[in-house]
Amino acid sequence: MTSVKNMEIVMFIKKLSIIIFIVEISSTILIANNSDFYYSKGDSTQMTPQEIIIAKEKAILDRWITGDTFGFIEAAAEEITYFDPGLEKRCTGKKDFRDWIAAFNGTFSFPNYELLDPQVQMHGDVGILTFNFIGFMKDGSKEYFNTTEVYKLIEGDWKLISSHWSQTKPKR
C-alpha cells in the first residue's frame, strides 16, 4: 500500500514539474516577444522613443475625448508653448496652458477619434510628433486638425514642450 502511495506521489511530482517547466518556458517566450506594451512612466524599456511618444499621445487623446483635459496638462513641461484655433496668441508656460485647457474640462465629449499617419522625428532627446486628427462628434460631424506635438525627455519621462493644433478642411 505504501509503495502505491509513493508511486502516486512520485507521478504527481513529475506532472507538477512538467507543468512548472512549461509555464516557465511559456512565460519566458511571452516576455521576450511581447511588443504589446502600453505607455506608462517607467515601464517603457522595450519601446522605442517614437513608440513611447505615440502611445503617450494616444493615452492623452483617449482621456481628451471623454472631456478630461488634464491628460494634456499632466504631460506638459513647465516650458510648454501652445497654439490652437481658439487662441489669439500663444500660451507660454504651464500656468497659461493649464488656465486655458482646464477651463474646458468636463464641458465636452465625443465618441471617437482617429490619429492618422503619426510620425515622430527624433533629434537627440527631442521627438517631434506630427499627425492628422479626426474627431467624430456626437451629431455625426467631424473635426479635422493638423497637429504638431514636440516632446522632450525630462527626468526619464517624455514631456510636452510645444503643441500646435490647426483646424483643417476635410478632403472633398
PyMOL commands that set and color helices and strands:
alter all, ss='L'
color gray80, all
select helices_A, chain A and resi 2-33+49-64+70-75+94-102
alter helices_A, ss='H'
color red, helices_A
select strands_A, chain A and resi 76-83+91-92+112-123+126-136+142-154+157-167
alter strands_A, ss='S'
color yellow, strands_A
deselect
rebuild
show_as cartoon
